[in-house]
Amino acid sequence: MKMIMAIFSAALLMLVDEASAQTTYSVSVSVHASVRALSKEQVRQILKKASRILRKNSVSNGDADVACDVTFTLKGPIRTFGSANTPPIIMDEQQRDAVHEVDSDVADVDFHVKVVDEIQFCRPELTDPSFNGCAFPIESRSIIVVRPRRNFPDHILWAHEFGHLTGLGHRDSQCALMTSCSVAELKSVTRPRVNKQECSCLRGGPGFCQLPAAVRCPPQPVSCQ
Ligand SMILES: [Zn+2]
């Protein structure tokens, strides 16, 4: 009887585990001293919009366009950083890694966001003159993003960079959250596409999926409506 009870409780534990699979991620945010201060409210708004755009609240919920139940929440104060090693404009690998290292000792958060002025270096194989965000190397559990701007979809940028942290690469679709083009092009898209496999990575969390090789932005623009 004891044996049966033990097996039963193990099965029950597994069920509980499945049901409580983590889909809410807590985030620490650190802003470079040269960037205009971001209020907690501004950060909360970005995270709220990022969560909303993933959940979609839409009638369309097929395998290629999944309503993905993921929520981001701010934890702790908005911190400030800035030193000779961590300049406002990231120009090389050392500076990128130094910024990833900032506040990496903040415990009990799932990942860290660092806000800077400009990112001119992200990965050696990417030669673009500048980037809106950089999540590499993903083991740092840190995303570097450029400061929020007027008419720029910062919430999509933050969700896209989080996607990289979970192991998602780029997809050759300009309508996808993980587009290989600038996320600025998703500004007026009400539902940046997340497919079923991408959603399982987003719900699995940082490092859950295997990061593939880089995909470049194709030259022909397409309509996403
Ligand atoms: Zn990307």
Residues whose N, C-alpha, C, O or C-beta is under 5 A from the ligand:
A	BS01	ZN	T179
